Amino acid sequence: SPRVPKEKEIFHIRKVEIHDMGFAMKDRKSDRSDSPESGIDWTDLQVNNIEINAKDLRFRNGIMSGELLDLTFDEKSGYVMRHMEGTAKVGRGKTIVEDLVINDPWSEVNLPLFMMSYDNIKAFKDFIALVKLDAEIAESVLDFKTLSYFSPSLSNNNLKLDVTGSMSGHIDDFTFTDIVIDSHSGGFKGKASGRISGLPEIEDTYLDARLSNFYITSKGLSHFISQWTRGDKMDLSRFAAGTTFRLNGRGSGLMNALNVAADVRSSLGSVKADVRLDNLVTKGAQTGISGSVSTEDLDIGKVTGNDLLGPVTLKSVLSAQLGESPDIAIDTLKVDRLHVNGYDYSGIAGAGTVAEEAFNGTIICN
């Protein structure tokens, strides 16, 4: 039988230490007008103060492997790596790292498996579109300040989350599976799976996400939504203060035209909605909502802080411009139960507008 050739080992270095190294990469053919105003410029990298401690560095059969004990550096964008460790293999269009730990001043990320796939080293000049990422995420803390260096459109996003789950794809088009998040600001936690495409341009970003057993408060939801909007920050905290809602639903569409189907339940009653949210991320534009909403025994008195009102069961098709004083256009309204000042009313239908807390329209009570 033919002899199988041995794998050729080019070198084996048992211990590696590198101190105070620098690295620069500039694409002189790139259009400098496309350079980001903030974050890492992948066409003009400048990495300084590189410190490396590694062991068992090998090059065998076209594959570089080794165990990284510690890596620190800083990049001219302001990004700082405080500590990185993991066991890596690099070659043949892949970088595979097991037990990867990444700590910077903002995040602590633990990845049992992290893989980058690419045609060649030139792909890193367009990292967002040409380098495919696969990651399994163990218990980690992810601050969007970290992400903003890789996607500058997130630079004003102050979310900080506990995260587990997995993701696969390019930064400009990836899927995420069983991502469990818990906001450090409170009032927003649950599980999500889906796809995001179009980053880093947030207005061109398409989202298709399924939410399972999300537990939210009005304050937590306000904080989360406000991190994505570019206009006035939304404040819903005055509604149902202190109440926790359980949300299951799906959102799909562009961030400025997001279709949302949601089932929300709490001790105050339940709400179902099939609506479209407009202008979520357009700077200076009022956020709009339109579609159908229904409630079942929802205590709107406790939701709004009005003692005269109680549970309401209704179905409505409406549109609204959200703000400090929302403008609401009610196309159809059917009320099966409305509790007001100690009395229950039913068989109510109506249509009209609400502006500056005044109703203008028609109400029929059978």
Disulfide bonds with the S-S distance in Angstrom:
none
